[in-house]
């Protein structure tokens, strides 16, 4: 059965502790199956490669203030008890895998095994520079990044020596609660899009987390990825489809609204997606804390 999740209030001027807590608890009470956070920390007025790799595009104003993802997940772990908690997505290139592994394992412990870890390559060259990493090598770095995460979540002692990362023989604890296929780690889902990224998705991830595509296009792409996985003896990818009430401002792009979401969700359900994740942080109608608190009820019809 296809679940319906919501991205929590995270961007813009109307986010507060009370808003996030009330939003999350109301969403859980109504039956939404998951809550999600994203990952940015700088607002660059004129990014060199453009917002989302669209030359000349500037980031939406909501990005001026972004509450940080893992801190939010820790709070959500305490404020909820049943919903899945996920990252859609963490930008691997602005993190370092050893401390990230420990932080994610801590969140998985706090929420008693409800964490799903989405990872992406990122589009902001300036954020990579500020984090001390090479934007142009982020794809190759991602491959080893996954190796180090899995090593840190695996049996002690942990040891790794590679071109990007070195981990001296160490104990790394806590470990995650979850053990898919007998291995300590949360499910890993990919937000990768490039041909190399899709190849990595086929080989290294449990699921795919595309954002902003129509569900029918996602289903077509996943069918091809699953054929490649079958050749490797791997199970089909779970699909965690992230869609938008309103897309970030981009000239000429139609906004789906709630009716468009409903139609997209129908396709996702018919295609057997694991989850549809609704992004509300760019919804132009959310102009106050009170408007944010109405969102779970406004979207509750998607559950039926």
Backbone as CSV, one residue per row, in Angstrom:
resi,resn,N_x,N_y,N_z,CA_x,CA_y,CA_z,C_x,C_y,C_z
1,UNK,0.843,-1.198,0.000,0.000,0.000,0.000,0.874,1.243,0.000
2,UNK,0.525,2.216,-0.804,1.301,3.451,-0.910,0.981,4.379,0.254
3,UNK,2.008,4.713,1.032,1.829,5.670,2.116,1.909,7.098,1.607
4,UNK,1.434,8.023,2.428,1.519,9.452,2.116,2.245,10.142,3.255
5,UNK,3.337,10.813,2.926,4.116,11.535,3.917,4.135,13.021,3.632
6,UNK,4.601,13.800,4.594,4.675,15.254,4.467,6.073,15.736,4.824
7,UNK,6.571,16.698,4.063,7.763,17.423,4.486,7.364,18.395,5.590
8,UNK,8.135,18.438,6.646,7.768,19.257,7.799,8.107,20.724,7.545
9,UNK,7.504,21.641,8.305,7.917,23.044,8.224,9.406,23.161,8.533
10,UNK,10.176,23.679,7.594,11.628,23.743,7.762,12.245,24.996,7.161
11,UNK,11.615,25.539,6.117,12.154,26.677,5.389,11.302,27.920,5.648
12,UNK,11.971,29.071,5.652,11.233,30.320,5.697,11.008,30.869,7.091
13,UNK,10.298,32.004,7.182,10.220,32.762,8.428,9.186,32.264,9.428
14,UNK,8.343,31.308,9.050,7.230,30.939,9.920,7.486,29.656,10.715
15,UNK,8.711,29.139,10.644,9.054,27.899,11.353,9.385,28.226,12.801
16,UNK,8.826,27.445,13.711,9.131,27.580,15.132,8.972,26.210,15.779
17,UNK,9.450,26.084,16.997,9.308,24.815,17.717,7.851,24.400,17.809
18,UNK,6.987,25.326,18.188,5.568,24.991,18.346,4.948,24.571,17.019
19,UNK,5.310,25.265,15.936,4.751,24.930,14.629,5.178,23.527,14.201
20,UNK,6.464,23.222,14.331,6.946,21.900,13.892,6.331,20.796,14.741
21,UNK,6.319,20.980,16.044,5.780,19.935,16.926,4.291,19.708,16.658
22,UNK,3.509,20.790,16.584,2.069,20.637,16.371,1.775,20.039,14.996
23,UNK,2.501,20.486,13.979,2.340,19.949,12.627,2.615,18.443,12.620
24,UNK,3.727,18.033,13.217,4.116,16.622,13.196,3.116,15.757,13.941
25,UNK,2.690,16.196,15.097,1.765,15.390,15.887,0.385,15.310,15.241
26,UNK,-0.052,16.402,14.599,-1.329,16.354,13.905,-1.255,15.434,12.683
27,UNK,-0.149,15.507,11.948,0.016,14.633,10.780,-0.008,13.169,11.194
28,UNK,0.671,12.839,12.269,0.679,11.454,12.747,-0.727,11.029,13.176
29,UNK,-1.437,11.903,13.879,-2.782,11.562,14.353,-3.746,11.332,13.192
30,UNK,-3.577,12.066,12.099,-4.474,11.926,10.954,-4.185,10.668,10.130
31,UNK,-2.983,10.107,10.271,-2.655,8.898,9.531,-1.623,9.067,8.439
32,UNK,-0.991,10.234,8.325,0.142,10.349,7.408,1.237,9.398,7.882
33,UNK,1.925,8.778,6.947,2.814,7.675,7.313,4.264,8.084,7.502
34,UNK,4.642,9.295,7.097,6.052,9.673,7.211,6.191,11.188,7.276
35,UNK,7.338,11.624,7.823,7.696,13.030,7.920,9.127,13.184,7.438
36,UNK,9.409,14.300,6.700,10.662,14.409,5.962,11.320,15.765,6.132
37,UNK,12.664,15.738,6.048,13.459,16.964,6.104,14.408,16.998,4.910
38,UNK,14.871,18.214,4.574,15.853,18.388,3.507,17.105,19.051,4.057
39,UNK,18.051,19.409,3.172,19.405,19.724,3.630,20.018,20.877,2.844
40,UNK,20.020,22.083,3.439,20.784,23.226,2.925,21.193,24.080,4.109
41,UNK,22.280,24.861,3.936,22.700,25.708,5.058,23.179,27.087,4.631
42,UNK,23.282,27.339,3.329,23.662,28.669,2.850,22.607,29.185,1.885
43,UNK,22.355,30.494,1.919,21.567,31.123,0.858,22.526,31.955,0.019
44,UNK,22.783,31.488,-1.195,23.690,32.171,-2.112,22.840,32.937,-3.118
45,UNK,22.992,34.238,-3.125,22.107,35.060,-3.958,22.267,34.776,-5.441
46,UNK,23.508,34.551,-5.881,23.767,34.305,-7.301,24.686,33.096,-7.442
47,UNK,24.146,31.893,-7.273,24.994,30.702,-7.340,25.637,30.542,-8.710
48,UNK,26.894,30.099,-8.708,27.660,30.002,-9.952,26.981,29.102,-10.979
49,UNK,26.431,27.981,-10.527,25.803,27.042,-11.470,24.274,27.147,-11.460
50,UNK,23.751,28.187,-10.829,22.304,28.403,-10.828,21.575,27.499,-9.858
51,UNK,20.413,27.914,-9.437,19.602,27.095,-8.529,19.190,25.803,-9.225
52,UNK,19.446,24.671,-8.560,19.081,23.379,-9.113,19.752,23.063,-10.428
53,UNK,20.948,23.677,-10.669,21.689,23.494,-11.920,20.979,24.092,-13.135
54,UNK,20.063,25.065,-12.901,19.455,25.816,-13.992,20.181,27.158,-14.080
55,UNK,21.019,27.357,-15.098,21.835,28.577,-15.172,20.986,29.843,-15.060
56,UNK,21.452,30.748,-14.214,20.780,32.021,-14.024,19.645,32.010,-13.034
57,UNK,19.203,30.816,-12.617,18.098,30.745,-11.656,18.611,31.019,-10.250
58,UNK,17.870,31.819,-9.506,18.250,32.115,-8.126,17.425,31.266,-7.166
59,UNK,17.993,30.900,-6.017,17.256,30.068,-5.065,15.997,30.767,-4.576
60,UNK,14.937,30.004,-4.300,13.720,30.603,-3.750,14.010,31.289,-2.421
61,UNK,13.262,32.347,-2.103,13.529,33.096,-0.869,13.337,32.267,0.392
62,UNK,12.560,31.181,0.309,12.366,30.330,1.490,13.688,29.804,2.031
63,UNK,14.690,29.666,1.151,15.977,29.105,1.572,16.818,30.066,2.411
64,UNK,16.349,31.298,2.597,17.106,32.226,3.447,17.242,31.676,4.863
65,UNK,16.233,30.915,5.327,16.293,30.301,6.657,15.920,28.827,6.527
66,UNK,16.839,27.946,6.917,16.604,26.503,6.846,16.998,25.873,8.180
67,UNK,16.021,25.325,8.898,16.344,24.580,10.111,17.059,23.297,9.711
68,UNK,18.052,22.920,10.492,18.942,21.849,10.060,18.331,20.454,10.251
69,UNK,18.624,19.533,9.319,17.839,18.301,9.213,17.993,17.326,10.369
70,UNK,19.203,17.049,10.808,19.354,16.006,11.824,18.880,16.483,13.197
71,UNK,19.038,17.761,13.462,18.494,18.302,14.704,16.966,18.211,14.703
72,UNK,16.364,18.534,13.549,14.917,18.401,13.427,14.476,16.952,13.610
73,UNK,15.208,16.014,13.021,14.837,14.605,13.158,14.915,14.145,14.613
74,UNK,15.903,14.639,15.352,15.978,14.286,16.767,14.754,14.752,17.532
75,UNK,14.299,15.977,17.218,13.084,16.476,17.868,11.861,15.677,17.432
76,UNK,11.762,15.377,16.142,10.623,14.599,15.651,10.596,13.210,16.259
77,UNK,11.761,12.637,16.495,11.810,11.326,17.143,11.168,11.365,18.521
78,UNK,11.355,12.482,19.236,10.780,12.610,20.573,9.294,12.959,20.526
79,UNK,8.864,13.670,19.488,7.490,14.173,19.434,6.512,13.206,18.785
80,UNK,7.000,12.160,18.128,6.137,11.197,17.428,6.477,9.784,17.879
81,UNK,5.627,8.833,17.495,5.878,7.458,17.941,5.721,6.404,16.853
82,UNK,5.047,6.719,15.743,4.785,5.692,14.737,5.239,6.051,13.334
83,UNK,5.259,7.321,12.972,5.565,7.689,11.591,7.024,7.417,11.251
84,UNK,7.271,7.063,9.992,8.624,6.989,9.471,9.205,8.394,9.421
85,UNK,10.512,8.514,9.713,11.214,9.786,9.654,12.313,9.670,8.608
86,UNK,12.377,10.638,7.666,13.327,10.485,6.576,13.981,11.768,6.136
87,UNK,15.077,11.605,5.391,15.785,12.721,4.784,15.587,12.662,3.280
88,UNK,15.062,13.740,2.728,14.805,13.809,1.285,15.318,15.147,0.768
89,UNK,16.627,15.254,0.584,17.681,14.289,0.884,18.784,15.017,1.637
90,UNK,19.683,14.227,2.264,20.940,14.793,2.727,21.889,14.906,1.539
91,UNK,22.605,16.018,1.454,23.587,16.221,0.391,24.909,15.633,0.872
92,UNK,25.293,14.503,0.295,26.475,13.791,0.795,27.725,14.659,0.762
93,UNK,27.841,15.494,-0.267,29.050,16.279,-0.428,29.274,17.352,0.612
94,UNK,28.280,17.696,1.403,28.476,18.702,2.452,28.569,18.048,3.830
95,UNK,28.724,16.719,3.842,28.892,15.982,5.092,30.147,15.125,5.018
96,UNK,30.581,14.668,6.191,31.693,13.732,6.309,31.128,12.444,6.897
97,UNK,31.456,11.302,6.320,30.670,10.089,6.597,30.797,9.536,8.003
98,UNK,31.955,9.677,8.657,32.100,9.064,9.981,31.225,9.773,11.018
99,UNK,31.327,11.098,11.194,30.407,11.736,12.141,28.953,11.630,11.715
100,UNK,28.679,11.644,10.404,27.298,11.498,9.955,26.755,10.127,10.320
101,UNK,27.566,9.076,10.172,27.114,7.728,10.543,26.713,7.687,12.004
102,UNK,27.506,8.313,12.883,27.190,8.306,14.310,25.910,9.098,14.595
103,UNK,25.722,10.215,13.915,24.536,11.036,14.152,23.279,10.328,13.654
104,UNK,23.363,9.709,12.480,22.200,8.990,11.953,21.858,7.778,12.813
105,UNK,22.872,7.067,13.294,22.608,5.930,14.176,21.940,6.392,15.465
106,UNK,22.340,7.562,15.972,21.712,8.108,17.172,20.235,8.420,16.913
107,UNK,19.936,9.033,15.754,18.541,9.309,15.412,17.754,8.010,15.303
108,UNK,18.340,6.976,14.679,17.637,5.702,14.544,17.351,5.091,15.914
109,UNK,18.269,5.257,16.853,18.023,4.801,18.222,16.906,5.613,18.869
110,UNK,16.949,6.946,18.702,15.949,7.804,19.330,14.540,7.505,18.843
111,UNK,14.405,7.157,17.559,13.064,6.908,17.003,12.743,5.415,16.961
112,UNK,13.601,4.593,17.564,13.372,3.149,17.633,13.198,2.528,16.250
113,UNK,14.131,2.868,15.347,14.173,2.206,14.057,13.201,2.721,13.023
114,UNK,12.851,4.008,13.081,11.906,4.559,12.094,12.592,5.405,11.024
115,UNK,13.917,5.395,10.954,14.651,6.302,10.077,14.848,5.715,8.677
116,UNK,14.680,6.561,7.654,15.063,6.264,6.278,16.035,7.352,5.842
117,UNK,17.177,6.948,5.273,18.228,7.901,4.920,18.259,8.083,3.406
118,UNK,17.835,9.272,2.957,17.964,9.645,1.558,19.215,10.467,1.355
119,UNK,19.968,10.138,0.308,21.214,10.837,-0.004,21.171,11.335,-1.444
120,UNK,21.685,12.546,-1.654,21.766,13.105,-2.994,23.116,13.735,-3.239
121,UNK,23.334,14.190,-4.483,24.625,14.764,-4.859,24.694,16.264,-4.607
122,UNK,23.551,16.954,-4.674,23.540,18.392,-4.420,23.833,19.205,-5.674
123,UNK,23.397,20.483,-5.640,23.581,21.373,-6.785,24.376,22.626,-6.441
124,UNK,24.604,22.893,-5.155,25.220,24.154,-4.751,26.738,24.007,-4.641
125,UNK,27.442,24.574,-5.598,28.911,24.564,-5.528,29.385,25.325,-4.295
126,UNK,28.704,26.412,-3.972,29.135,27.246,-2.844,28.992,26.509,-1.516
127,UNK,27.945,25.692,-1.343,27.823,24.922,-0.099,28.939,23.891,0.016
128,UNK,29.312,23.265,-1.076,30.437,22.322,-1.040,31.731,23.052,-0.649
129,UNK,31.948,24.216,-1.227,33.149,24.979,-0.886,33.169,25.322,0.596
130,UNK,32.038,25.771,1.124,31.964,26.124,2.543,32.153,24.914,3.445
131,UNK,31.766,23.725,2.960,31.925,22.501,3.747,33.314,21.888,3.592
132,UNK,34.150,22.451,2.707,35.508,21.960,2.537,35.624,20.765,1.614
133,UNK,34.727,20.646,0.631,34.769,19.525,-0.298,34.765,20.039,-1.742
134,UNK,35.141,19.145,-2.659,35.263,19.490,-4.076,33.955,19.155,-4.791
135,UNK,33.250,20.183,-5.221,31.971,20.004,-5.899,32.104,19.097,-7.119
136,UNK,33.200,19.213,-7.838,33.350,18.489,-9.094,33.700,17.014,-8.895
137,UNK,34.007,16.613,-7.680,34.308,15.197,-7.421,33.238,14.560,-6.529
138,UNK,32.072,15.203,-6.445,31.068,14.735,-5.497,30.512,13.360,-5.867
139,UNK,30.487,13.015,-7.150,29.994,11.701,-7.540,30.922,10.595,-7.106
140,UNK,32.204,10.716,-7.426,33.175,9.707,-7.010,33.260,9.622,-5.492
141,UNK,33.171,10.770,-4.831,33.210,10.792,-3.371,32.015,10.046,-2.783
142,UNK,30.855,10.133,-3.446,29.647,9.454,-2.957,29.848,7.947,-2.866
143,UNK,30.530,7.362,-3.847,30.731,5.907,-3.840,31.459,5.471,-2.571
144,UNK,32.539,6.153,-2.253,33.293,5.794,-1.046,32.558,6.233,0.218
145,UNK,31.811,7.307,0.123,30.983,7.773,1.238,30.069,6.645,1.717
146,UNK,29.437,5.945,0.776,28.564,4.817,1.129,29.360,3.692,1.780
147,UNK,30.554,3.429,1.259,31.397,2.390,1.861,31.673,2.702,3.333
148,UNK,31.985,3.965,3.615,32.349,4.342,4.984,31.126,4.305,5.900
149,UNK,29.983,4.801,5.434,28.759,4.709,6.237,28.493,3.265,6.639
150,UNK,28.524,2.368,5.654,28.196,0.967,5.923,29.237,0.325,6.833
151,UNK,30.501,0.714,6.676,31.529,0.185,7.570,31.292,0.642,9.010
152,UNK,30.951,1.922,9.180,30.728,2.449,10.531,29.524,1.804,11.199
153,UNK,28.523,1.429,10.413,27.338,0.785,10.973,27.519,-0.720,11.141
154,UNK,28.605,-1.264,10.600,28.860,-2.700,10.672,29.610,-3.082,11.928
155,UNK,30.137,-4.309,11.959,30.792,-4.808,13.170,32.063,-4.025,13.498
156,UNK,32.347,-3.891,14.770,33.621,-3.324,15.225,34.685,-4.419,15.215
157,UNK,35.946,-4.087,15.010,36.461,-2.735,14.767,36.185,-2.267,13.342
158,UNK,36.057,-0.955,13.200,35.851,-0.313,11.905,37.202,0.173,11.402
159,UNK,37.444,-0.037,10.124,38.699,0.441,9.526,38.444,0.706,8.050
160,UNK,38.999,1.818,7.551,38.835,2.136,6.128,40.011,2.992,5.687
161,UNK,40.502,2.716,4.487,41.590,3.513,3.918,41.330,3.667,2.428
162,UNK,40.946,4.866,2.017,40.613,5.088,0.619,41.099,6.443,0.157
163,UNK,40.835,6.775,-1.107,41.332,8.045,-1.648,40.680,9.277,-1.025
164,UNK,39.444,9.148,-0.531,38.756,10.295,0.061,38.766,10.267,1.587
165,UNK,38.681,9.075,2.199,38.466,8.970,3.642,39.385,7.908,4.248
166,UNK,39.870,8.212,5.440,40.652,7.253,6.215,40.044,7.145,7.599
167,UNK,39.767,5.920,8.027,39.249,5.671,9.372,40.210,4.717,10.057
168,UNK,40.946,5.167,11.077,41.823,4.241,11.800,40.999,3.197,12.536
169,UNK,41.604,2.063,12.849,40.875,0.991,13.529,40.216,1.534,14.798
170,UNK,38.897,1.397,14.861,38.115,2.066,15.904,36.856,1.268,16.200
171,UNK,36.273,1.577,17.351,34.905,1.153,17.642,33.982,2.330,17.352
172,UNK,32.850,2.042,16.709,31.893,3.086,16.347,30.531,2.698,16.898
173,UNK,30.061,3.425,17.889,28.758,3.156,18.488,28.096,4.473,18.845
174,UNK,26.739,4.509,18.838,25.819,3.380,18.696,25.700,2.914,17.253
175,UNK,25.198,1.705,17.094,24.813,1.205,15.786,23.325,1.501,15.573
176,UNK,22.874,1.543,14.322,21.437,1.708,14.073,20.629,0.554,14.652
177,UNK,19.360,0.817,14.946,18.444,-0.223,15.412,18.134,-1.214,14.296
178,UNK,17.940,-0.691,13.096,17.424,-1.516,12.003,18.487,-2.449,11.440
179,UNK,18.009,-3.594,10.944,18.917,-4.582,10.371,18.314,-5.191,9.108
180,UNK,18.140,-4.409,8.045,17.634,-5.013,6.803,18.639,-6.029,6.284
181,UNK,18.136,-7.220,5.942,18.981,-8.303,5.442,20.102,-8.660,6.417
182,UNK,19.824,-8.485,7.714,20.786,-8.877,8.731,21.937,-7.918,8.937
183,UNK,21.904,-6.742,8.280,22.998,-5.769,8.379,22.491,-4.544,9.125
184,UNK,23.263,-4.100,10.118,22.874,-2.909,10.876,22.949,-1.675,9.977
185,UNK,21.813,-1.148,9.570,21.766,0.150,8.897,20.319,0.514,8.591
186,UNK,20.035,1.807,8.524,18.714,2.221,8.058,18.597,1.965,6.554
187,UNK,17.380,1.905,6.016,17.234,1.839,4.563,17.861,3.072,3.915
188,UNK,18.531,2.857,2.784,19.168,3.933,2.040,18.406,4.164,0.740
189,UNK,17.992,5.406,0.510,17.292,5.737,-0.729,18.059,6.843,-1.446
190,UNK,18.032,6.792,-2.749,18.855,7.662,-3.584,18.035,8.793,-4.172
191,UNK,18.569,9.994,-4.067,18.005,11.131,-4.773,18.834,11.503,-5.986
192,UNK,19.558,10.536,-6.556,20.475,10.792,-7.663,19.740,10.758,-9.001
193,UNK,20.235,11.564,-9.956,19.532,11.739,-11.226,20.402,11.457,-12.454
194,UNK,21.681,11.737,-12.380,22.541,11.625,-13.557,22.676,10.161,-13.976
195,UNK,23.151,9.891,-15.196,23.380,8.492,-15.581,24.281,7.752,-14.598
196,UNK,25.352,8.410,-14.143,26.222,7.762,-13.149,25.489,7.581,-11.824
197,UNK,24.658,8.575,-11.463,23.907,8.472,-10.221,22.868,7.372,-10.263
198,UNK,22.207,7.212,-11.407,21.230,6.130,-11.531,21.923,4.769,-11.509
199,UNK,23.109,4.689,-12.106,23.878,3.442,-12.010,24.207,3.132,-10.553
200,UNK,24.588,4.153,-9.800,24.888,3.956,-8.372,23.622,3.580,-7.605
201,UNK,22.499,4.148,-7.999,21.219,3.786,-7.372,20.937,2.306,-7.559
202,UNK,21.136,1.811,-8.769,20.906,0.387,-9.061,21.778,-0.488,-8.179
203,UNK,23.038,-0.111,-8.014,24.000,-0.990,-7.338,24.001,-0.875,-5.817
204,UNK,23.714,0.337,-5.301,24.062,0.593,-3.905,22.882,0.925,-2.986
205,UNK,21.711,1.222,-3.539,20.618,1.732,-2.711,19.449,0.751,-2.642
206,UNK,18.610,0.958,-1.615,17.392,0.151,-1.442,16.209,0.747,-2.184
207,UNK,16.248,2.057,-2.422,15.116,2.715,-3.048,15.554,3.959,-3.791
208,UNK,14.617,4.516,-4.545,14.866,5.749,-5.290,13.913,6.816,-4.792
209,UNK,14.437,8.053,-4.639,13.684,9.173,-4.090,13.724,10.354,-5.064
210,UNK,13.064,10.215,-6.234,13.042,11.325,-7.184,12.147,12.441,-6.690
211,UNK,12.429,13.655,-7.133,11.634,14.817,-6.715,11.222,15.621,-7.929
212,UNK,9.937,15.969,-7.986,9.467,16.920,-8.972,9.090,16.359,-10.326
213,UNK,9.211,15.038,-10.519,8.786,14.417,-11.774,7.351,13.930,-11.661
214,UNK,6.623,13.851,-12.759,5.316,13.187,-12.712,5.484,11.713,-12.337
215,UNK,4.517,11.193,-11.623,4.613,9.803,-11.167,4.747,8.829,-12.331
216,UNK,4.099,9.120,-13.458,4.193,8.217,-14.603,5.624,8.151,-15.137
217,UNK,6.315,9.291,-15.158,7.711,9.299,-15.609,8.601,8.530,-14.638
218,UNK,8.331,8.698,-13.347,9.083,7.945,-12.343,8.901,6.446,-12.554
219,UNK,7.659,6.018,-12.767,7.383,4.593,-12.952,8.127,4.040,-14.157
220,UNK,8.185,4.805,-15.250,8.905,4.341,-16.441,10.395,4.188,-16.157
221,UNK,10.972,5.163,-15.458,12.404,5.100,-15.154,12.710,3.931,-14.225
222,UNK,11.877,3.753,-13.206,12.119,2.680,-12.241,12.032,1.305,-12.898
223,UNK,11.140,1.160,-13.854,11.036,-0.119,-14.547,12.371,-0.493,-15.195
224,UNK,13.029,0.486,-15.808,14.337,0.226,-16.394,15.397,-0.061,-15.357
225,UNK,15.373,0.680,-14.248,16.343,0.427,-13.180,16.150,-0.968,-12.591
226,UNK,14.912,-1.384,-12.437,14.648,-2.701,-11.850,15.095,-3.832,-12.769
227,UNK,15.017,-3.625,-14.071,15.529,-4.653,-14.981,17.035,-4.826,-14.791
228,UNK,17.738,-3.722,-14.597,19.180,-3.801,-14.345,19.470,-4.450,-12.997
229,UNK,18.638,-4.172,-12.000,18.837,-4.811,-10.689,18.589,-6.316,-10.771
230,UNK,17.595,-6.710,-11.535,17.324,-8.139,-11.670,18.533,-8.857,-12.265
231,UNK,19.217,-8.217,-13.202,20.417,-8.825,-13.790,21.519,-9.006,-12.750
232,UNK,21.499,-8.181,-11.702,22.493,-8.282,-10.622,22.011,-9.146,-9.463
233,UNK,20.808,-9.705,-9.598,20.258,-10.522,-8.519,19.755,-9.715,-7.340
234,UNK,19.382,-8.448,-7.593,18.910,-7.563,-6.528,17.405,-7.397,-6.618
235,UNK,16.734,-7.157,-5.478,15.280,-6.960,-5.495,14.920,-5.618,-6.116
236,UNK,13.648,-5.433,-6.497,13.233,-4.139,-7.051,13.455,-3.002,-6.051
237,UNK,13.682,-1.812,-6.599,13.800,-0.618,-5.769,12.442,-0.249,-5.181
238,UNK,12.430,0.159,-3.915,11.241,0.828,-3.395,11.264,2.269,-3.885
239,UNK,10.084,2.827,-4.156,10.006,4.172,-4.724,9.387,5.115,-3.700
240,UNK,10.141,6.174,-3.362,9.710,7.203,-2.421,9.628,8.497,-3.227
241,UNK,8.463,8.761,-3.771,8.244,9.800,-4.779,7.908,11.119,-4.089
242,UNK,8.785,12.131,-4.277,8.569,13.436,-3.658,7.926,14.373,-4.662
243,UNK,6.760,14.879,-4.299,6.018,15.760,-5.189,5.697,17.055,-4.449
244,UNK,5.129,18.024,-5.124,5.012,19.382,-4.606,3.588,19.895,-4.764
245,UNK,3.101,20.578,-3.728,1.875,21.350,-3.891,2.168,22.522,-4.829
246,UNK,3.246,23.240,-4.555,3.748,24.307,-5.427,5.244,24.088,-5.604
247,UNK,5.694,24.095,-6.837,7.121,23.976,-7.094,7.826,25.278,-6.735
248,UNK,9.121,25.191,-6.359,9.885,26.427,-6.229,9.775,27.245,-7.505
249,UNK,9.748,28.560,-7.349,9.494,29.442,-8.486,10.430,29.133,-9.650
250,UNK,9.819,28.852,-10.796,10.567,28.635,-12.024,9.672,29.084,-13.165
251,UNK,10.130,30.019,-13.994,9.253,30.579,-15.031,8.651,29.491,-15.922
252,UNK,7.347,29.604,-16.137,6.680,28.723,-17.083,6.289,27.363,-16.548
253,UNK,6.567,27.083,-15.291,6.238,25.762,-14.772,4.871,25.783,-14.101
254,UNK,3.995,24.888,-14.539,2.656,24.818,-13.952,2.727,24.299,-12.526
255,UNK,1.846,24.835,-11.661,1.803,24.408,-10.273,0.669,23.402,-10.097
256,UNK,0.953,22.245,-9.492,-0.059,21.184,-9.459,-1.244,21.467,-8.557
257,UNK,-1.029,22.117,-7.406,-2.111,22.286,-6.451,-2.575,20.956,-5.885
258,UNK,-3.569,20.989,-5.024,-4.020,19.767,-4.354,-4.661,18.800,-5.348
259,UNK,-5.394,19.304,-6.328,-5.999,18.411,-7.320,-4.926,17.682,-8.129
260,UNK,-3.869,18.385,-8.485,-2.768,17.747,-9.199,-2.077,16.701,-8.352
261,UNK,-1.940,16.978,-7.064,-1.371,15.982,-6.151,-2.218,14.719,-6.131
262,UNK,-3.515,14.887,-6.089,-4.421,13.735,-6.013,-4.278,12.859,-7.261
263,UNK,-4.196,13.483,-8.425,-4.040,12.719,-9.663,-2.684,12.009,-9.689
264,UNK,-1.631,12.695,-9.246,-0.301,12.084,-9.203,-0.283,10.907,-8.236
265,UNK,-0.965,11.065,-7.105,-1.024,9.996,-6.111,-1.750,8.772,-6.654
266,UNK,-2.784,8.980,-7.453,-3.483,7.848,-8.055,-2.541,7.025,-8.931
267,UNK,-1.704,7.701,-9.707,-0.732,6.994,-10.558,0.298,6.273,-9.692
268,UNK,0.759,6.935,-8.644,1.745,6.321,-7.759,1.196,5.057,-7.105
269,UNK,-0.059,5.117,-6.663,-0.675,3.933,-6.052,-0.804,2.800,-7.064
270,UNK,-1.249,3.140,-8.271,-1.395,2.109,-9.304,-0.052,1.506,-9.679
271,UNK,1.027,2.267,-9.522,2.365,1.790,-9.872,3.065,1.090,-8.722
272,UNK,2.427,1.045,-7.535,3.000,0.332,-6.409,4.120,1.054,-5.692
273,UNK,4.126,2.406,-5.738,5.163,3.143,-5.027,5.064,2.888,-3.526
274,UNK,6.197,2.929,-2.863,6.222,2.741,-1.405,5.622,3.939,-0.682
275,UNK,5.928,5.147,-1.190,5.507,6.358,-0.475,5.413,7.518,-1.456
276,UNK,4.466,8.401,-1.223,4.423,9.700,-1.887,4.655,10.757,-0.812
277,UNK,5.662,11.572,-1.017,6.073,12.578,-0.045,5.668,13.945,-0.577
278,UNK,4.844,14.668,0.162,4.308,15.950,-0.301,5.140,17.084,0.302
279,UNK,5.748,17.861,-0.584,6.547,19.019,-0.177,5.671,20.258,-0.154
280,UNK,5.610,20.913,1.008,4.762,22.106,1.172,5.567,23.376,1.419
281,UNK,6.889,23.279,1.578,7.668,24.435,2.005,7.671,25.583,1.003
282,UNK,7.255,25.325,-0.257,7.221,26.382,-1.265,5.789,26.783,-1.633
283,UNK,4.843,26.311,-0.849,3.429,26.604,-1.107,3.175,28.069,-0.778
284,UNK,2.805,28.858,-1.778,2.691,30.304,-1.590,1.586,30.683,-0.612
285,UNK,0.660,29.783,-0.325,-0.427,30.088,0.601,0.006,30.005,2.072
286,UNK,1.185,29.467,2.330,1.628,29.301,3.718,2.374,30.551,4.155
287,UNK,1.580,31.562,4.529,2.134,32.879,4.819,2.110,33.227,6.302
288,UNK,1.889,32.228,7.155,1.852,32.479,8.594,2.005,31.146,9.325
289,UNK,2.368,31.179,10.616,2.393,29.932,11.387,1.034,29.234,11.392
290,UNK,-0.047,30.003,11.493,-1.381,29.394,11.516,-1.672,28.642,10.215
291,UNK,-1.230,29.195,9.084,-1.452,28.515,7.804,-0.696,27.192,7.751
292,UNK,0.508,27.155,8.288,1.261,25.892,8.340,0.509,24.849,9.164
293,UNK,-0.076,25.266,10.262,-0.737,24.302,11.144,-2.000,23.721,10.525
294,UNK,-2.535,24.373,9.511,-3.718,23.841,8.827,-3.382,22.799,7.763
295,UNK,-2.115,22.678,7.403,-1.730,21.845,6.260,-2.138,20.382,6.415
296,UNK,-1.846,19.723,7.540,-2.234,18.303,7.612,-3.722,18.074,7.369
297,UNK,-4.564,18.926,7.914,-6.001,18.762,7.687,-6.386,19.093,6.245
298,UNK,-5.745,20.101,5.656,-6.053,20.446,4.274,-5.695,19.329,3.310
299,UNK,-4.674,18.546,3.654,-4.223,17.474,2.768,-4.722,16.083,3.188
300,UNK,-5.517,16.046,4.234,-5.968,14.745,4.742,-6.780,13.967,3.721
301,UNK,-7.412,14.669,2.771,-8.185,13.955,1.759,-7.299,13.056,0.897
302,UNK,-5.991,13.321,0.840,-5.079,12.467,0.079,-4.962,11.073,0.686
303,UNK,-5.328,10.939,1.951,-5.215,9.654,2.629,-6.347,8.710,2.273
304,UNK,-7.425,9.221,1.742,-8.621,8.409,1.503,-8.688,7.966,0.051
